[in-house]
Amino acid sequence: MTEPLQVEGVPTNCHNCGGALCLRKQVVNLALGNTDELFCLVCLGKDSEREAVEVLENMIGYIDSRQCFRKEWTKYEDKSFCPDPVNCFPDTCFGGTSATMVLDSVPPADRSNAADGQN
């Protein structure tokens, strides 16, 4: 069995509950600015008074618009990479926004900056 894909040097368990963090949960945390203490979607949701799936839904567009996050995110190519499909949200996670959809929400004058991750 091969090792699961992870972001190197980043915690692999939730700081609050100890739950396992897959690569995509790590990326969500990094996109939120968490680097030393990472949290599962449930704990992130509790902290922001939202459902766990809402945390994920709200971050996908941002992650997709930033090359540094997208390059890690896309290492999970499809739902078969999800290590915990029963207790997570693979339909949301793998049905997220594309870069084109993100650009469609940006005014035309700002699109070149958004495409470069500068917006």
C-alpha positions as CSV (number, residue, x, y, z in Angstrom):
1,M,0.0,0.0,0.0
2,T,1.4,3.4,-0.9
3,E,1.5,6.3,1.5
4,P,-1.4,8.8,1.2
5,L,-0.6,12.0,-0.5
6,Q,0.0,14.8,2.0
7,V,1.5,18.3,2.0
8,E,5.0,17.8,3.2
9,G,5.9,19.3,6.6
10,V,2.3,20.1,7.5
11,P,0.4,18.5,10.4
12,T,-1.7,15.5,9.4
13,N,-4.2,15.5,12.3
14,C,-6.7,18.1,13.6
15,H,-5.3,20.1,16.4
16,N,-8.6,20.0,18.3
17,C,-10.1,16.5,17.8
18,G,-7.1,14.6,16.4
19,G,-9.0,13.5,13.3
20,A,-7.0,12.7,10.2
21,L,-6.4,15.5,7.7
22,C,-6.2,14.5,4.0
23,L,-4.2,16.6,1.5
24,R,-7.3,18.7,0.6
25,K,-8.1,19.5,4.3
26,Q,-4.5,20.5,4.7
27,V,-4.8,22.8,1.7
28,V,-8.0,24.3,3.1
29,N,-6.2,25.1,6.3
30,L,-3.2,26.6,4.4
31,A,-5.5,28.8,2.4
32,L,-7.1,30.0,5.6
33,G,-3.6,30.9,6.9
34,N,-3.3,28.0,9.4
35,T,0.2,26.6,9.2
36,D,1.2,25.2,12.6
37,E,-2.2,24.2,14.0
38,L,-4.5,22.6,11.4
39,F,-8.1,21.6,11.9
40,C,-10.6,19.2,10.3
41,L,-13.6,20.6,8.5
42,V,-15.9,20.0,11.5
43,C,-13.7,21.9,13.9
44,L,-13.2,24.7,11.3
45,G,-17.0,24.9,11.0
46,K,-17.6,25.0,14.7
47,D,-15.1,27.8,15.0
48,S,-16.9,29.9,12.4
49,E,-20.4,28.7,13.3
50,R,-20.9,27.0,9.9
51,E,-21.5,23.5,8.7
52,A,-18.3,21.6,7.8
53,V,-19.5,21.3,4.1
54,E,-20.0,25.1,4.0
55,V,-16.3,25.6,5.0
56,L,-15.3,23.4,2.1
57,E,-17.8,25.1,-0.4
58,N,-16.6,28.6,0.6
59,M,-12.9,27.7,0.1
60,I,-12.9,25.8,-3.3
61,G,-13.2,28.9,-5.5
62,Y,-10.4,30.6,-3.6
63,I,-8.1,27.5,-3.7
64,D,-8.8,27.1,-7.4
65,S,-7.9,30.7,-8.1
66,R,-4.5,30.4,-6.5
67,Q,-1.9,28.3,-8.3
68,C,0.1,27.6,-5.1
69,F,-2.9,25.9,-3.5
70,R,-4.4,24.5,-6.8
71,K,-1.2,22.5,-7.5
72,E,-1.5,20.6,-4.3
73,W,-5.3,20.3,-4.5
74,T,-5.2,18.7,-7.9
75,K,-2.9,15.9,-6.7
76,Y,-6.2,14.2,-5.8
77,E,-7.3,13.7,-9.3
78,D,-10.8,12.3,-8.6
79,K,-13.1,10.9,-5.9
80,S,-11.1,7.6,-5.8
81,F,-8.3,9.6,-4.0
82,C,-10.6,10.6,-1.1
83,P,-9.3,8.7,1.9
84,D,-12.6,9.0,3.8
85,P,-15.6,9.3,1.5
86,V,-18.1,8.1,4.1
87,N,-17.3,10.8,6.7
88,C,-16.4,13.6,4.3
89,F,-17.9,15.4,1.3
90,P,-16.4,14.0,-1.9
91,D,-19.2,15.2,-4.1
92,T,-18.5,18.8,-3.0
93,C,-14.8,18.4,-2.9
94,F,-14.5,16.9,-6.4
95,G,-17.3,18.8,-7.9
96,G,-15.8,22.3,-7.1
97,T,-15.2,25.3,-9.2
98,S,-13.0,25.4,-12.2
99,A,-10.6,28.3,-12.9
100,T,-12.9,29.4,-15.7
101,M,-15.8,29.7,-13.3
102,V,-13.7,31.8,-10.9
103,L,-12.6,34.1,-13.8
104,D,-16.3,34.5,-14.9
105,S,-17.0,36.1,-11.5
106,V,-14.2,38.6,-11.9
107,P,-14.7,41.9,-13.8
108,P,-13.0,41.7,-17.3
109,A,-10.5,44.5,-16.3
110,D,-9.2,42.3,-13.4
111,R,-9.2,38.9,-15.1
112,S,-5.5,38.9,-16.0
113,N,-4.5,39.5,-12.4
114,A,-7.0,36.9,-11.2
115,A,-5.7,34.3,-13.6
116,D,-2.2,34.9,-12.3
117,G,-3.4,34.6,-8.7
118,Q,-2.7,38.3,-8.0
119,N,-6.3,39.4,-7.3
